[in-house]
C-alpha cells in the first residue's frame, strides 16, 4: 500500500464485477503456516471518490457476500453524492456556496461528518483543517494543476481558510460560516468517513470479518482474514517505502482498526527546482515539507485519515500529539535519513506484536514511544 495522496471525492462510479483472488493490494499473501486456499477472499470493487473502493470478504464465510458488498459500495456512492465538492449539487457544495453569514440546515449525516471533522481539527490544534479549501484552490490542487500563488492570492486564501470560522449548531442541525470564502474540503477525511459508514452497515448485517479500502491510502478492518483454524488474528496490510514503492517497509496487523497513510508521492509540482507537494500546512498556508509519509492506526478510518494528514504536517514533533502513549492511536512516520537514499522510520504507541519490520537495508528504525 504505497503512500499516496487522497484524491478529492468526486467522479462518476463505475460498477465492477466481484471476483475472487488472494486479497487486494492492501492485504498480504497468506503466510507459510496456512494453505493459500484457506485464506482466499472475495473482492467486490467499484470506482468511487476518484479511486477504487473494495470490500474484501473471506470466501464462504458470509451468505450473500456479493450483494452485501454491492450494498456497501452503494452507500459509498450515496456519501460521495452528499459530500463531493466536485458536484455542484451535492449537499456540501451547496453549504459552501450559501453558509457565509447565514445559517443553513444540514442533514443528520452531514452534521455528524462535520462534528467529527471539527473534533479532529481541535485535537490537532489546526494541523488538520477541513475548512482549508481556499488554500487548496490557491495552490492549484483543486484542479490538479499545482502552482505557486503570489503573495496577495496566498494572503487572501489564508484569510478565508479555517475551521475556526465554521459555526455548528448540533441541536438545530444547522451550520454558518462567519466570514466569506470559507470552503470545507473533505479530501483528507472523506474516504475514511465512507469506509466507517460502510463497515457499520456490514457489521449491523452480521458480517463477522471484512476489510474495506478506498484507494491505497485508507483501510478499515473487522475480524480476521481467513478461518479461525488458520491461527491468525486481524488483517495484515503493508506499508511501502515512499522512496522505493516496490519495497515494503513493514506489515501491520489490523485488529478491528483502521489505517490511513498520507504522502505527496504523486501529486506535486516543481517550482524553481523545489518540489512542492499537495499536503498544505493550514496554519501557514504553505506546502508541508520534511516528511516522506505518515501512517496512523486508529479505531476509525476517518480519524486515521485526518490524523495521518496532521502528522505529515507536524512531522516528528507531532507524534506525541497524534499518538500519545497509552492512547488508542499508533503512528509510523517516514522521514529522510542522513544517508543518501535512506529513510528513518519513527514509530509511536505501536504494539510490537502487531508490527513486523520488513525492510532493513537503508532503513533506520527508531521507536519514538
C-alpha positions as CSV (number, residue, x, y, z in Angstrom):
1,X,0.0,0.0,0.0
2,X,2.1,2.9,-1.2
3,X,2.0,6.3,0.5
4,X,-0.4,8.2,-1.7
5,X,-2.3,11.4,-1.7
6,X,-6.0,11.2,-1.1
7,X,-7.8,12.0,-4.2
8,X,-10.7,14.5,-3.9
9,X,-14.0,12.8,-3.6
10,X,-15.6,13.0,-7.0
11,X,-16.1,11.3,-10.3
12,X,-18.8,9.0,-11.5
13,X,-18.8,5.5,-10.0
14,X,-18.3,2.6,-12.4
15,X,-19.5,-0.8,-11.2
16,X,-17.1,-3.7,-11.4
17,X,-17.9,-7.4,-11.1
18,X,-17.0,-9.3,-7.9
19,X,-14.1,-11.6,-8.4
20,X,-12.0,-14.0,-6.2
21,X,-8.4,-13.5,-5.5
22,X,-6.0,-13.8,-2.6
23,X,-6.7,-10.3,-1.4
24,X,-6.4,-6.7,-2.8
25,X,-3.3,-4.6,-2.7
26,X,-3.5,-3.9,1.0
27,X,-3.8,-7.5,2.5
28,X,-0.6,-9.5,2.2
29,X,-0.4,-13.0,0.7
30,X,-1.1,-15.9,3.1
31,X,1.8,-17.0,5.3
32,X,3.5,-20.3,5.1
33,X,1.6,-21.6,8.1
34,X,-1.7,-21.5,6.2
35,X,-2.6,-23.1,2.9
36,X,-3.5,-20.5,0.2
37,X,-7.0,-21.9,-0.2
38,X,-7.7,-21.3,3.5
39,X,-7.3,-17.5,3.0
40,X,-9.0,-16.9,-0.3
41,X,-11.0,-13.8,-0.4
42,X,-13.9,-12.5,-2.4
43,X,-13.5,-8.9,-3.5
44,X,-16.3,-6.6,-4.6
45,X,-15.0,-3.4,-6.1
46,X,-16.1,-0.2,-7.8
47,X,-14.7,3.2,-8.7
48,X,-15.7,6.0,-6.4
49,X,-14.2,9.2,-5.0
50,X,-11.6,9.2,-7.8
51,X,-10.2,5.9,-6.7
52,X,-11.1,2.2,-6.4
53,X,-13.1,1.1,-3.3
54,X,-13.0,-2.6,-2.5
55,X,-14.9,-4.8,0.1
56,X,-13.0,-8.0,0.9
57,X,-14.7,-11.0,2.4
58,X,-13.4,-14.4,3.5
59,X,-14.7,-16.8,0.9
60,X,-17.7,-18.8,2.1
61,X,-18.0,-17.0,5.4
62,X,-21.0,-14.8,4.7
63,X,-24.1,-15.8,2.8
64,X,-24.9,-13.2,0.2
65,X,-21.5,-11.6,0.4
66,X,-21.6,-10.2,-3.1
67,X,-24.9,-8.5,-2.5
68,X,-23.7,-7.1,0.8
69,X,-20.5,-5.8,-0.8
70,X,-22.5,-4.0,-3.5
71,X,-24.8,-2.5,-0.9
72,X,-21.8,-1.2,1.0
73,X,-20.5,0.4,-2.3
74,X,-23.9,1.9,-2.9
75,X,-23.6,3.6,0.4
76,X,-20.2,4.9,-0.6
77,X,-21.8,6.3,-3.7
78,X,-24.5,8.0,-1.6
79,X,-21.9,9.6,0.7
80,X,-19.9,10.8,-2.3
81,X,-23.1,12.4,-3.8
82,X,-23.6,14.2,-0.5
83,X,-20.0,15.4,0.3
84,X,-18.3,15.8,-3.1
85,X,-17.2,19.4,-3.7
86,X,-16.7,18.4,-7.4
87,X,-20.5,18.1,-7.8
88,X,-22.2,21.5,-7.7
89,X,-25.5,19.9,-6.5
90,X,-24.0,18.0,-3.5
91,X,-25.1,19.0,-0.1
92,X,-21.6,20.0,1.0
93,X,-21.1,22.1,-2.2
94,X,-24.4,23.9,-1.6
95,X,-23.4,24.5,2.0
96,X,-20.1,26.0,0.9
97,X,-21.9,28.3,-1.5
98,X,-24.6,29.5,0.9
99,X,-23.4,29.4,4.5
100,X,-21.4,32.6,4.6
101,X,-23.3,34.8,7.1
102,X,-26.5,32.8,7.3
103,X,-27.5,29.6,9.0
104,X,-28.1,26.6,6.7
105,X,-29.9,23.4,7.7
106,X,-27.9,20.2,7.1
107,X,-28.8,16.5,7.1
108,X,-28.1,14.4,10.1
109,X,-25.4,12.6,8.1
110,X,-23.6,15.8,7.1
111,X,-23.9,17.2,10.6
112,X,-22.2,14.0,12.0
113,X,-19.5,14.3,9.4
114,X,-18.8,18.0,10.3
115,X,-18.8,17.4,14.0
116,X,-16.2,14.6,13.7
117,X,-14.1,16.8,11.4
118,X,-14.3,19.6,13.9
119,X,-13.2,17.3,16.7
120,X,-10.2,16.2,14.8
121,X,-9.3,19.8,13.9
122,X,-9.4,20.7,17.6
123,X,-7.4,17.6,18.6
124,X,-4.6,18.5,16.2
125,X,-4.6,22.2,17.0
126,X,-5.4,23.0,13.4
127,X,-2.8,20.8,11.7
128,X,-5.8,19.0,10.2
129,X,-8.2,21.7,8.9
130,X,-11.2,20.6,6.7
131,X,-12.0,24.2,6.0
132,X,-8.8,24.9,4.1
133,X,-10.4,24.7,0.7
134,X,-9.4,28.2,-0.2
135,X,-5.8,27.2,0.2
136,X,-6.2,24.1,-1.9
137,X,-7.6,26.3,-4.7
138,X,-4.9,28.9,-4.4
139,X,-2.2,26.3,-4.9
140,X,-4.0,24.8,-7.9
141,X,-4.5,21.4,-6.3
142,X,-8.3,21.6,-6.7
143,X,-7.8,21.3,-10.5
144,X,-4.7,19.1,-10.0
145,X,-2.6,21.8,-11.7
146,X,-0.1,22.8,-9.0
147,X,1.1,26.4,-9.0
148,X,2.7,28.9,-6.5
149,X,0.3,31.7,-5.7
150,X,1.5,35.2,-5.4
151,X,1.7,36.9,-2.0
152,X,-1.7,38.6,-2.4
153,X,-3.5,35.5,-3.5
154,X,-2.0,33.5,-0.7
155,X,-2.9,36.1,1.9
156,X,-6.5,36.2,0.6
157,X,-6.7,32.4,0.8
158,X,-5.3,32.3,4.3
159,X,-7.8,34.9,5.4
160,X,-10.7,32.8,4.1
161,X,-9.5,29.5,5.5
162,X,-10.1,27.9,8.8
163,X,-12.5,25.7,10.7
164,X,-12.5,28.3,13.4
165,X,-14.8,30.3,11.1
166,X,-17.4,27.4,10.9
167,X,-20.2,27.5,13.5
168,X,-22.1,24.3,14.1
169,X,-25.4,24.2,15.9
170,X,-26.0,20.4,16.7
171,X,-29.4,20.9,18.3
172,X,-30.7,22.9,15.3
173,X,-28.8,20.8,12.7
174,X,-27.5,23.9,11.1
175,X,-24.2,25.5,10.0
176,X,-23.0,29.0,9.4
177,X,-19.6,30.5,8.2
178,X,-18.5,33.6,10.0
179,X,-16.7,35.1,7.0
180,X,-16.9,34.8,3.2
181,X,-14.7,32.5,1.2
182,X,-14.6,29.6,3.7
183,X,-14.8,26.2,1.9
184,X,-14.9,22.8,3.5
185,X,-12.9,20.3,1.6
186,X,-13.4,16.7,2.6
187,X,-10.3,15.4,0.7
188,X,-8.3,14.3,3.8
189,X,-11.2,12.6,5.6
190,X,-14.0,11.8,3.1
191,X,-12.8,8.3,2.2
192,X,-12.3,7.3,5.8
193,X,-15.8,8.6,6.7
194,X,-17.3,6.5,3.8
195,X,-15.4,3.4,5.0
196,X,-16.6,3.8,8.5
197,X,-20.2,4.1,7.4
198,X,-19.9,1.1,5.1
199,X,-18.3,-1.1,7.8
200,X,-21.0,-0.1,10.3
201,X,-23.6,-1.2,7.8
202,X,-21.9,-4.6,7.2
203,X,-21.4,-5.2,10.9
204,X,-25.1,-4.5,11.5
205,X,-25.9,-7.1,8.8
206,X,-24.0,-9.7,10.8
207,X,-20.7,-9.8,8.9
208,X,-18.0,-11.0,11.3
209,X,-14.9,-10.3,9.2
210,X,-14.3,-7.9,6.3
211,X,-11.7,-5.5,5.1
212,X,-12.6,-2.3,3.2
213,X,-10.2,0.1,1.5
214,X,-10.5,3.3,-0.5
215,X,-7.6,3.6,-2.9
216,X,-4.2,2.9,-1.4
217,X,-4.5,5.3,1.5
218,X,-7.5,4.3,3.6
219,X,-8.2,0.9,5.2
220,X,-10.7,-0.3,7.8
221,X,-10.7,-3.9,9.1
222,X,-13.2,-6.0,11.1
223,X,-12.4,-9.5,12.4
224,X,-9.8,-11.8,10.9
225,X,-8.7,-12.8,7.4
226,X,-9.2,-16.5,7.0
227,X,-10.9,-19.0,9.3
228,X,-10.2,-19.3,13.0
229,X,-8.5,-22.6,12.4
230,X,-5.7,-20.8,10.5
231,X,-4.5,-19.4,13.8
232,X,-4.5,-15.8,12.6
233,X,-5.8,-12.6,14.1
234,X,-6.8,-9.5,12.2
235,X,-5.9,-8.5,8.6
236,X,-2.3,-7.9,7.6
237,X,-1.6,-4.8,5.5
238,X,1.6,-3.5,4.0
239,X,3.4,-0.1,4.3
240,X,5.6,0.6,1.4
241,X,8.9,2.5,1.2
242,X,8.0,6.0,-0.2
243,X,11.4,6.2,-1.9
244,X,11.1,2.6,-3.3
245,X,7.4,1.9,-4.0
246,X,8.2,-1.7,-4.9
247,X,9.6,-2.4,-1.4
248,X,7.6,-3.0,1.7
249,X,8.8,-1.3,4.9
250,X,6.6,-3.2,7.3
251,X,3.4,-5.1,7.8
252,X,0.8,-4.1,10.3
253,X,-2.0,-6.4,11.6
254,X,-5.2,-4.5,12.0
255,X,-7.4,-5.9,14.8
256,X,-10.7,-4.1,14.3
257,X,-8.8,-1.0,13.5
258,X,-8.3,1.4,10.6
259,X,-5.1,2.6,8.9
260,X,-4.6,5.9,7.0
261,X,-1.5,6.9,5.1
262,X,-0.6,10.4,3.8
263,X,2.1,11.4,1.4
264,X,2.8,13.5,-1.6
265,X,4.5,10.9,-3.7
266,X,2.5,11.5,-6.9
267,X,0.7,14.9,-6.5
268,X,3.3,17.6,-6.5
269,X,4.9,20.2,-8.8
270,X,8.4,21.7,-9.1
271,X,8.9,25.4,-8.8
272,X,12.4,26.8,-9.4
273,X,13.9,23.4,-8.5
274,X,11.8,23.0,-5.4
275,X,9.5,20.1,-5.1
276,X,6.1,21.2,-3.6
277,X,3.6,18.6,-2.5
278,X,-0.2,18.9,-2.3
279,X,-0.5,18.5,1.5
280,X,-0.6,22.0,2.9
281,X,0.1,23.2,6.4
282,X,-3.2,25.0,7.1
283,X,-1.6,27.2,9.7
284,X,0.9,28.8,7.3
285,X,-0.8,28.1,4.0
286,X,2.4,26.6,2.6
287,X,3.1,23.0,1.5
288,X,4.3,20.8,4.3
289,X,7.9,19.6,4.0
290,X,10.3,17.3,5.6
291,X,8.2,14.1,5.8
292,X,8.0,11.3,3.2
293,X,4.9,9.6,4.6
294,X,2.8,9.4,7.7
295,X,0.7,6.4,8.7
296,X,-1.8,6.3,11.6
297,X,-3.7,3.3,13.1
298,X,-6.9,4.3,14.8
299,X,-10.3,2.9,15.8
300,X,-12.0,4.7,12.9
301,X,-10.9,5.3,9.3
302,X,-12.0,9.0,9.4
303,X,-9.7,9.6,12.3
304,X,-6.8,7.6,10.8
305,X,-7.0,9.6,7.6
306,X,-7.2,13.0,9.3
307,X,-4.6,12.3,11.9
308,X,-2.1,10.9,9.2
309,X,-2.6,14.2,7.4
310,X,-1.9,16.2,10.6
311,X,1.2,14.0,11.4
312,X,2.5,14.7,7.9
313,X,2.1,18.4,8.6
314,X,3.6,18.3,12.1
315,X,6.5,15.9,11.5
316,X,8.3,14.2,14.3
317,X,7.1,16.7,16.9
318,X,3.5,15.6,16.1
319,X,4.0,12.0,17.2
320,X,3.0,12.9,20.8
321,X,0.1,14.9,19.6
322,X,-1.3,12.3,17.2
323,X,-0.3,9.1,19.1
324,X,0.2,9.8,22.8
325,X,1.4,7.0,25.0
326,X,-1.3,4.8,26.3
327,X,-3.9,6.1,23.8
328,X,-5.8,4.1,21.2
329,X,-3.9,5.6,18.2
330,X,-0.5,4.5,16.9
331,X,1.7,6.1,14.2
332,X,4.6,5.4,11.8
333,X,6.4,8.4,10.4
334,X,8.9,8.1,7.5
335,X,11.4,10.9,7.1
336,X,14.7,11.2,5.1
337,X,17.8,9.8,6.8
338,X,21.2,11.5,6.7
339,X,22.5,8.8,4.3
340,X,21.6,9.4,0.7
341,X,18.6,7.3,-0.4
342,X,17.9,6.0,3.2
343,X,14.9,6.6,5.4
344,X,14.2,6.9,9.1
345,X,11.1,5.2,10.4
346,X,9.8,6.7,13.7
347,X,7.0,4.8,15.5
348,X,4.8,5.7,18.4
349,X,2.5,3.7,20.6
350,X,2.7,0.6,18.4
351,X,2.1,-2.8,19.8
352,X,5.2,-4.7,18.7
353,X,3.2,-7.9,18.3
354,X,1.2,-6.3,15.6
355,X,4.0,-4.7,13.6
356,X,6.6,-6.6,11.6
357,X,9.5,-4.6,10.1
358,X,10.4,-6.0,6.7
359,X,13.0,-3.7,5.1
360,X,16.3,-3.3,6.8
361,X,18.8,-2.1,4.2
362,X,18.7,1.7,4.0
363,X,16.2,1.9,6.8
364,X,16.8,3.2,10.3
365,X,14.1,2.1,12.7
366,X,13.5,4.3,15.7
367,X,10.9,3.7,18.4
368,X,9.7,7.1,19.5
369,X,7.3,5.9,22.1
